[in-house]
Amino acid sequence: MKILIVEDDFKIREELKILLENEGYQAEVINSFQNIAQDIMNQEYDLLLLDINLPNENGFMICKEIKKYRQTPNYFCYK
């Protein structure tokens, strides 16, 4: 299973990647936050971990944009 991580905090992003890989998942990260929705759309993944508070963009709005073009399952939000 491939998990795509979209998190602007470097430490959190890297820790999530390490934890997921240690559990046997293939984890990829997005490091650029200029065109987040497009970068996500260019990736193949089974699960998307999307931060809500990203630079210049809102994770909810990104999710709505992605859902226009992909049959992404409903999402859950935590704070």
Protein Blocks (a to p, Z undefined) as FASTA:
>chain_A
ZZddddfblklmmmmmmmmmmnopacdddfbfkbmmlmmmmpccfbdcddfbdghiafkl
mmmmmmmmpccddddddZZ
